[in-house]
Every structure is written in structure tokens, then in C-alpha cells.
Amino acid sequence: MARIVCVGEAMVELSGAQGAWNVGFGGDTLNTAIHLARAGHDVAYMTALGTDAFSDRLRGAWAAEGLDCGLVLTHPARQAGLYAITTDDAGERSFAYWRDTSAARALFEVETVNAAMHVAETADLLCFSLISLAVLPPEGRERLLDLAARVKARGGRVAFDGNYRPRLWESAVSAAYWRDRAIALAAIGLPTFEDEALIGGVTDAADVLAHWQGLGCGEVVVMRGAEGCLLLDGLPCPVPRLLSPVDTSGAGDAFNGGYLAARISGASAIDAAAAGHALAGWTVMRRGAIPPHDPESPYPHLVKW
């Protein structure tokens, strides 16, 4: 079984409707990691939490989902970040964040991080995102890219999601700089056209494919929301049917989880994209970035819950 390590920021999540809030957890690479674990893969999550009660709750919940939490480090003076999701009548979400002093932002300052990196560099697949880079200081970003380079040098693969959140960056130019350095280390690229257009320099999904491939990323899937995705050689993969979402939180992360789970299991890119669409479609019809799995969830290879 392939060993997967996902790196990033995960937080306490408040979600709900009509004034009733549910407490859960979320974060782009965490969401993908949990989808991969639910699909039966060996997945570790690498981040930092604190010693607070919420951090303890997160560790327990992630372990219950099947994640290896051995790379979840403990920062002695910081705590878990927090975000809240609200959705409109069309299921489109908006967020409020309390993350400026989260432990995850100081991941590479934790005393035990070097030992964690030695473990993580042996991964068969390392997954991280532009958000993973955005929340770190420049020194931390360099350490994360160094980890990706180590995985690649050992013969592992790197999957990079181009999740762009403008408010996390001082400028689009800075985001593009770090994005391009990450692309150059990636074997699998998971950009979203909307994000790439916000950063600038592209007018359509074909431009995104060309840019990512030109930097050395061999396998690129450009997500286009309800239009489906575009694979290499311009091959489109439409969504199976249009939905009226309840909550679009985590849709792209679910696509990534479905796609990567299928590819690791030997599926073709087109079949993996179909698996990604199926998992994203299931997710957006439920509230929260990581809905509890149920009899309709499309995870393959699951034992009975």
C-alpha cells in the first residue's frame, strides 16, 4: 500500500444554518487526507496543533477517521485556528477566520519538526497546497518545498493543489512566485481555473495546462466547477449531472481526494476524474467541508461503518 503524507493547516470549523452551529474541523489538505483515508489508503497528516482542548478534540477526531496523527506536532504556546462557514441560498459559502496565531503557521518552528520531516520524506505521495505555503512565513515555505524536493529525490511523487486565497498573500505576484516553485516539484497538479485567473496570466483552462506543464508538472487536472475538469491533451471530463448544492465547502478538496485515491489504485486519469466528480458531488449536497459518510458516499474499498 502506498504511503501518503498530506501537509497543511487544519482548524476548528463552525458550520450550520439558521443560527444553529455545528463544531467540526476542516482545512483543504486535511479534507483531502480524510477522503483518502476513508477510501482505504494509508495517510498521515502533518501539521501543528496546541495543547488546548480544541487541539485535543481535533487529534481524536482525525484518528477516528483513520488518519495517522504521528506527524501532528505540538506547539507549546499556540493553539488551533478557527473558521466559520456561512452559505447563501445557492449553497455558495463565505468564511470568517481566526487563524493568525495558529500553531500550524509555526509548524517548522516546532522542536520535533526535523524528525517529522525525516519520516515524511519517505512518502510515496506528498500532498500540499498553495494555502499550505500561504500560512507559513518565508522560512517555513522554504522548508516545505525542501521536503517536497526530498520526496521527489527519493522517487516519491508530489501532488500540488493551487488553492489561491488572495487575503493570505501580500500580492498575486508573491503567490505566483511560490506557486510556480511548487509546480516545478510536482508530478500531479490540481489547479482550479478560477484561482489561476485571479492570480493572472491565463484566459482559459488550456493556458493553465500549458503553464503547469511548462514548469515540469507531468499530470495536470484543471478544475472548472460545474463545467467539470480538463485533463492533459485538452480532454474534458464533465460532471455527471448538475446539482443544486447545499454547501460547496470542500468541493475541490473532495475532487482531489477522489482523483488521487483512484489514481493510486491504478485507475486511468479519466476514470479518476469521474471518481473525483462523484465524491465532490456527494460532498456539496451535505453541510460542512467533511460531511459524515453515509450509505450514499462513493468511497471505494470502505469497510462497513
C-alpha positions in Angstrom: 0.0 0.0 0.0 1.3 3.5 -0.9 2.2 5.8 2.0 0.6 9.2 1.7 1.6 12.3 3.7 -0.6 15.5 3.4 0.8 18.8 4.8 -1.1 21.9 5.7 -3.3 23.8 8.1 -6.4 22.4 9.7 -8.7 24.2 12.0 -11.8 24.0 14.1 -14.8 24.5 11.9 -18.2 26.2 12.8 -20.9 25.4 10.2 -24.6 25.4 10.2 -27.7 27.3 9.2 -30.5 29.4 10.8 -28.4 30.2 13.8 -27.5 26.6 14.8 -23.8 26.0 14.7 -22.1 22.6 14.5 -18.5 22.2 15.6 -16.3 20.2 13.3 -12.9 20.5 11.6 -11.6 21.4 8.1 -8.8 22.6 6.0 -8.0 22.0 2.4 -5.3 19.3 2.7 -6.9 17.8 5.8 -10.2 17.4 3.8 -8.3 15.6 1.0 -6.4 13.5 3.6 -9.6 12.3 5.2 -11.2 11.4 1.9 -8.1 9.4 1.0 -8.2 7.6 4.4 -11.9 6.8 4.0 -11.1 5.3 0.7 -8.8 2.8 2.4 -5.4 4.4 1.9 -2.5 4.8 4.4 -2.5 8.5 5.1 -0.6 10.7 7.6 -1.4 14.3 8.2 1.5 16.7 9.0 0.6 19.9 10.8 0.9 21.5 14.3 -1.7 21.9 17.0 -1.5 23.3 20.5 -2.2 21.9 24.0 -5.7 23.3 24.2 -8.9 21.3 24.4 -9.8 22.0 20.8 -6.5 20.7 19.6 -7.1 17.5 21.6 -10.5 17.2 20.1 -9.1 17.5 16.6 -6.4 14.9 17.2 -9.1 12.5 18.4 -11.5 13.1 15.5 -8.7 12.7 12.9 -7.6 9.5 14.4 -11.2 8.2 14.4 -11.2 9.0 10.6 -8.3 6.6 10.2 -5.5 9.3 9.8 -2.1 8.6 11.2 -1.5 11.5 13.6 2.1 10.8 14.3 3.1 13.8 12.3 0.7 16.2 14.1 3.2 18.1 16.2 2.5 20.1 19.3 3.4 23.8 19.7 3.8 24.7 23.3 2.5 28.3 23.1 0.0 28.3 20.2 -3.4 26.7 19.7 -5.7 25.5 16.9 -7.1 28.0 14.4 -10.8 28.6 13.9 -13.1 29.4 11.0 -16.8 29.7 10.4 -18.7 28.9 7.2 -22.0 30.6 6.1 -23.8 29.7 2.9 -26.3 31.5 0.8 -29.4 30.1 -0.8 -27.4 28.6 -3.7 -25.0 26.9 -1.3 -22.1 29.2 -2.1 -20.0 29.7 1.0 -18.2 32.6 2.7 -15.7 32.3 5.5 -14.6 34.1 8.6 -11.2 33.2 10.1 -9.4 33.3 13.4 -6.0 31.8 12.4 -3.3 34.5 12.7 -1.6 32.8 15.7 -2.5 29.2 14.9 0.0 26.5 15.7 0.0 25.4 12.0 1.6 28.7 11.0 4.6 27.8 13.2 4.9 24.2 12.1 8.5 24.4 11.1 9.4 26.1 14.3 8.3 23.2 16.5 11.3 21.4 18.1 10.4 18.0 16.7 9.9 19.1 13.1 13.2 17.7 11.8 12.3 14.3 13.0 8.9 14.6 11.4 10.5 15.7 8.1 12.7 12.6 8.0 9.6 10.5 8.3 7.6 12.5 5.8 10.3 12.4 3.1 9.8 8.6 2.8 6.3 9.1 1.5 5.2 7.6 -1.8 3.0 10.6 -2.3 3.3 14.0 -0.6 0.3 16.4 -0.9 0.2 20.1 -0.2 -1.4 23.2 -1.5 -0.8 26.9 -2.1 -2.7 27.5 1.2 -0.2 25.2 2.9 2.5 27.7 1.7 0.5 30.8 2.3 0.0 30.3 6.0 3.8 29.8 6.6 6.5 32.5 6.9 9.1 32.5 4.1 11.4 30.3 6.1 8.6 27.7 6.6 7.8 27.9 2.9 11.4 27.0 2.0 11.3 24.1 4.4 8.1 22.7 2.9 9.5 23.0 -0.6 12.6 21.3 0.6 10.5 18.4 1.9 8.8 18.1 -1.5 12.2 18.1 -3.2 13.4 15.3 -0.8 10.3 13.2 -1.6 10.9 13.7 -5.3 14.6 12.8 -5.0 13.8 9.6 -3.2 11.5 8.5 -6.1 8.2 9.6 -4.5 5.6 11.8 -6.2 4.3 15.2 -5.2 0.7 16.4 -5.7 0.2 20.1 -5.5 -3.2 21.9 -5.3 -3.1 25.6 -6.5 -5.7 26.8 -3.9 -5.3 30.6 -4.1 -6.8 32.7 -1.3 -5.9 36.4 -2.0 -6.2 37.6 1.6 -3.5 35.2 2.7 -0.9 36.8 0.3 0.7 40.2 0.2 0.2 40.2 -3.6 -0.7 38.0 -6.5 2.9 38.3 -7.7 4.1 36.7 -4.5 1.5 33.9 -4.7 2.5 33.2 -8.3 6.2 33.0 -7.3 5.6 30.4 -4.6 3.1 28.5 -6.8 5.5 28.2 -9.7 8.2 26.9 -7.4 5.8 24.2 -6.1 4.6 23.3 -9.6 8.2 22.6 -10.6 8.4 19.9 -7.9 5.0 18.3 -8.6 4.2 15.2 -10.6 0.4 15.8 -10.2 -1.0 19.3 -10.5 -4.5 20.2 -9.3 -5.3 23.8 -10.2 -8.7 25.5 -10.4 -9.2 27.8 -13.4 -10.9 30.4 -11.2 -7.9 30.6 -8.9 -5.4 30.8 -11.8 -7.4 33.6 -13.4 -7.3 35.5 -10.1 -3.5 35.2 -9.9 -3.3 36.3 -13.5 -1.7 35.4 -16.8 -4.3 32.9 -18.2 -7.5 33.3 -20.1 -8.7 29.7 -20.3 -8.1 26.3 -19.0 -5.8 25.4 -21.9 -3.5 28.3 -20.7 -3.4 26.7 -17.2 -2.4 23.3 -18.6 0.3 24.9 -20.7 1.7 26.9 -17.8 1.8 24.0 -15.3 3.2 21.5 -17.9 5.8 24.1 -19.0 7.1 24.2 -15.4 7.5 20.4 -15.4 4.3 19.1 -13.9 3.5 16.0 -15.9 -0.1 15.3 -14.9 -2.4 18.3 -14.6 -6.1 18.4 -14.0 -7.7 21.8 -14.3 -10.9 22.0 -12.3 -13.7 24.2 -13.7 -16.5 23.9 -11.2 -19.8 22.9 -12.8 -18.1 22.6 -16.2 -16.1 19.6 -14.9 -12.4 19.4 -15.5 -9.8 19.5 -18.2 -7.2 16.8 -18.4 -3.9 16.6 -20.4 -4.2 17.0 -24.2 -7.4 19.0 -23.6 -9.5 16.0 -22.8 -12.7 17.2 -21.0 -14.4 15.3 -18.2 -17.8 16.8 -17.5 -19.7 16.4 -14.2 -22.2 13.6 -14.5 -25.1 15.9 -13.7 -25.8 19.5 -12.5 -26.7 19.8 -8.8 -28.2 22.4 -6.6 -25.6 22.4 -3.8 -26.4 22.7 -0.1 -22.8 23.7 0.7 -19.9 24.0 -1.7 -17.3 23.9 1.1 -14.6 21.4 0.4 -15.8 20.5 -3.1 -12.4 20.9 -4.7 -10.7 19.0 -1.8 -13.2 16.2 -2.3 -12.4 16.1 -6.0 -8.7 15.9 -5.2 -9.3 13.1 -2.7 -11.4 11.1 -5.2 -9.0 11.7 -8.0 -5.9 10.8 -6.1 -7.5 7.8 -4.4 -8.4 6.4 -7.8 -5.0 7.1 -9.4 -3.1 5.5 -6.6 -5.3 2.4 -7.1 -4.3 2.3 -10.7 -7.3 4.0 -12.4 -6.8 6.0 -15.6 -6.9 9.8 -15.4 -10.3 10.0 -17.0 -11.7 7.3 -14.6 -10.0 9.1 -11.6 -11.6 12.4 -12.7 -15.0 10.7 -12.7 -14.3 9.4 -9.2 -13.4 13.0 -8.2 -16.6 14.4 -9.5 -18.6 11.7 -7.8 -17.1 12.5 -4.4 -17.3 16.3 -4.9 -21.0 15.9 -5.9 -21.7 13.8 -2.7 -19.9 16.4 -0.6 -21.7 19.5 -1.9 -25.1 18.0 -1.1 -24.3 18.0 2.6 -23.2 20.6 5.1 -19.6 21.1 6.2 -16.3 20.6 4.4 -16.1 16.9 5.6 -19.6 15.5 5.9 -20.0 12.3 7.9 -20.0 9.4 5.5 -23.3 7.7 4.9 -24.8 4.9 2.7 -24.7 7.1 -0.3 -21.0 8.1 0.0 -19.0 6.9 -3.1 -15.8 5.9 -1.3 -14.3 2.7 -2.7 -12.9 -0.1 -0.6 -14.7 1.0 2.6 -15.4 -1.4 5.4 -18.9 -1.2 6.8 -19.4 1.7 9.2 
